[in-house]
Amino acid sequence: MEAYPGDVIGLNNPGVFAIGDTIYNGRKLEYEGIPAFSPELFSYLRNPNPSKFKSFQKGVNELREEGAVQIMYSADEAKRDPILAAVGQLQFEVVQFRLRNEYGVETLLEPLPYSVARWVGSGWEALHQAGRLFNTVTVKDSWGRPVLLFRNEWNCQQVEGEHPKLQLKAIAPVTAGQEPEAL
């Protein structure tokens, strides 16, 4: 196959390509990554059938790689279920449909009562120094970065005002050239 700049081609993804990747020949070329915008809906994704664990994990990882939905995890290591983070309910339905039809896994959604997410620009250390934050829950994104979930915009603004050193961001830091943490 031969392609030229501006050509549109199709490739099978063996699990190594992600949204925004550029395929090139010659010296290394790297663009700034694609930003991840703040989701507004959050749900735990539960796998009620332990015998389907590997299929569930594979499906969740592949859907995350495709960008079908953002995946977050509780900062509490005892809670292992992924948290789906989306901008619309349809994204949840697509994930469940694809897990059922492509991976043979039935899933359950447990909605969470949050509608605002902010990445902590100054990292985990600043978050620990801030101490207990009210009306929020701490999760981590697929890259292990701290994310705060708020019930509403007012709660978010309150924490931003009380803890400006957290540098809360509505758009996730760009992750060009970085791989998500192993799940």
Buried (B, 14 or more C-beta within 10 A) or exposed (E): EEEEEEEEEEEEEEEEBBEBBEEEEEEEEEEEBBBBEBBEBBBBBBBEEEEBEEBBBBBBBBBBBEEBBBBBBBBEEEEEBBBBBBEEEEBBEBBBEBBEEEBEBEBEBEEBEBBBBBBBBBBBEBBEEBEEBEBBBBBBBBBEBBBBBBBEEEBBEBBBEEBEEBBBBEEBBBBEEEEBEEE
